[in-house]
Amino acid sequence: MSTQPIEPPGDDEPLIPMPPLTEQALRVAVRTLDLGASVRFEAEFHDAWQEAVQTDSTVPMHTFLHRWAVFVALRRYPERARRLDELEHAVAAADNVEDARRASARIGVLLDQAYREVAA
């Protein structure tokens, strides 16, 4: 047994591996990355389940799983999560439309990266 302290991953290293797109795996990942978001996860899961039952369709559940997989992909890298928060604040605090558009475009780049991870 090692007596070395466990080093947290660097900002360019993922905190957790990308989980499979299942309700349970995403639930654990969300809880690990952002405990506060796990409350939203549970509420949205319940809503998606209700809609799936009412419409006799799996689309609401697939949409739910994909949305939360993107959430995990965005937040499992500390630097990416920090940058996303920074850009969201920049959009909210923008003094003009051009600044808001520039920050929004950068958010789009982060979203593209997350979508590619989810699709992989």
Protein Blocks (a to p, Z undefined) as FASTA:
>chain_A
ZZbdcddddfkbcfbdcddddfklmmmmmmmmommlmmmmmmmmmmmmmmmmmnopaklm
mmmmmmmmmmmmmmmpmklmmmmmmmmmmmmmpcbfklmmmmmmmmmmmmmmmmmmmmZZ
